[in-house]
Amino acid sequence: MNRVLPILLLVISCLFPGIAHAEQSSITFNISSHDFGTIAEDGGSVSYTFTCKNNTEKPIVILSVSGGCSCTTAQYSKQPILPKRSSQIKVLFDPMNQPEGKFIRKVVVTTSEGRIPLTISGDITPRKKSIAEQYPISLTDEVRIEANSHAFGYIEHDTMIRSSIGIINISNKKVKITLTPQTKSGVLDIKYPTILNPNESSTIDFGYLIDSHKDIYGSIKDVIEIEVDNIASRYPLIINGIVIDKRENEIDKEWQKIQLSKNFIKFGNLKHVSSTVESKIEIHNIGLEPLIIRKIECSDGPFEVELVGERVIYRDQMAPLIIRVNPSKCDFGAVTSRIMVISNDPQQPVKSFRVSAIIEK
């Protein structure tokens, strides 16, 4: 009988782990979560007070209470909680400038006995934002805009991708809007209002649709000067992205798959009078179908890259990529660059690695 009871308790603890945990817990809370319900963004901070109890025979100290962001804070006593006594933690949430809709915040209470998670939640109704908040960038004294840049990320061939940026005339006079390309990709489609009436808002709509028959891959960028009444604004509009192949829907299949032998090349310390030095990285195809290297890009820097051999790499084969640097053409000090390899790998169409060197006298 003496042996049966421990076994029975073990079975119960396995079947009902919550019971065992509750019995052994050193500190417990009245509840572990609180829902504030619907709150207004501009209604000020809301709070809820959690009550905790020390279940042990020794004092327990609350070391910290972390809400993960400045919108969630806590007030609590740093005095030890005596055995079998209780204490309170007041958790405050400030909804100002938080996204509208549902929110969930995890609050971690760290004590001398361990960590305990709590949760607060609710639903934020947005406040009415000012014109300056809705259109934070001032192009001129008359015209404001939501943003002056947009990054599309990946732009797939034969796939339309579009976005828009709001623009508003805050003056009491009609203004003329003119967009003049400064840096052109040649494939940007953009539409905009040529006239904005007093206090009128509109949008600048733009996007890319790149034909797969065009040999366009890698980074593209459009820089557009915005003129208001024929006067250049304070900021240009910048639109960019990375062009890749159209990817298959079954992206989890074992198609062509790229792998780099290194993700960092360090040339180390090089004398400025040295001749050109080089290093190598291998591009492997560990997939089933042929891997096609569409483009290799090197960001601003003194490094040069050269793919040795064909751009098509078959299954279980590799192609060397040579990286060179001429120290005599570099400034003194550290030089770095990021090299991007764009391929037809549907899962990782862009792979990159860093290159660095230190140029000495």
FENRA-V343259 format. One record per pair of residues at least 12 apart in sequence whose ideal C-beta (glycine too) atoms are under 6 Angstrom apart, sorted by the first residue. I is the first residue (numbers start at 1). J is the second residue. Records with the same first field share a line. If there is no record, write none. Layout:
I: J / J
This chain:
26: 55 / 56 / 113
27: 52 / 54 / 60 / 111
28: 53
29: 50 / 52
30: 51
32: 118
33: 119
34: 48 / 120
35: 121
36: 122
38: 123
39: 95 / 122
40: 125
41: 95 / 124 / 126 / 127
42: 127
45: 92 / 94
46: 93
47: 90 / 92
48: 91
49: 88 / 90
50: 89
51: 86 / 88
52: 87
53: 86
54: 81 / 83 / 85
57: 83
59: 80 / 82
60: 81 / 111 / 112 / 113
61: 80 / 112
62: 76 / 111
63: 110
64: 110
65: 89 / 109
66: 108
67: 105 / 107
71: 94 / 98
72: 93 / 105
73: 92
74: 89 / 91
75: 90
76: 89
91: 107 / 120
93: 120
95: 124
98: 124
100: 124 / 126
102: 123
103: 122
104: 121
105: 120
106: 119
135: 168
139: 226 / 233 / 234
140: 228 / 233
142: 169 / 171 / 175
143: 169 / 228
144: 168 / 170
145: 167
146: 165 / 166
147: 165
148: 235 / 237
149: 238
150: 163 / 239
151: 240
152: 241
154: 242 / 244
155: 208 / 241 / 243
156: 244 / 246
157: 210 / 212 / 245 / 246
158: 212 / 246
160: 209
161: 207 / 208
162: 207
164: 203 / 205
165: 204
166: 203
167: 202 / 204
168: 201
169: 196 / 200
172: 198
174: 197
175: 196 / 228 / 229
176: 229
177: 193 / 194
178: 227
179: 192 / 224 / 226
180: 225
181: 224
182: 223 / 225
183: 221 / 223
185: 220 / 222
187: 208 / 210
188: 222
189: 207
190: 206
191: 205
192: 204
206: 239
210: 243
216: 243
217: 243 / 294 / 295 / 342
218: 295 / 297 / 342
219: 242
220: 243
221: 240
222: 239
223: 236 / 238
224: 236 / 237
244: 349
245: 344
247: 346
248: 346
251: 346 / 347
254: 287 / 288
255: 287 / 289 / 346
256: 285 / 287 / 289 / 291 / 344 / 345
257: 286 / 287 / 345
258: 291 / 343 / 345 / 348 / 351
259: 284 / 286
260: 281 / 351
261: 281 / 282
262: 281
263: 353
264: 354
265: 279 / 323 / 355
266: 356
267: 357
269: 358 / 360
270: 327 / 357 / 359
271: 360
272: 327 / 359 / 361
274: 327
276: 324 / 326
278: 322 / 324
279: 323
280: 320 / 322
281: 321
282: 318 / 320
283: 319 / 321
284: 318
285: 313 / 317
288: 315
290: 312 / 314
291: 313 / 343
292: 312 / 344
293: 311 / 343
294: 342 / 343
295: 342
296: 341
297: 340
298: 337 / 339
299: 337 / 338
301: 335 / 337
302: 325 / 329 / 330 / 335
303: 323 / 325 / 337 / 355
304: 324
305: 323 / 339
306: 322
307: 321
308: 320
323: 355
325: 357
327: 359
330: 359
332: 359
334: 358
335: 357
336: 356
337: 355
338: 352 / 354
339: 353
340: 352
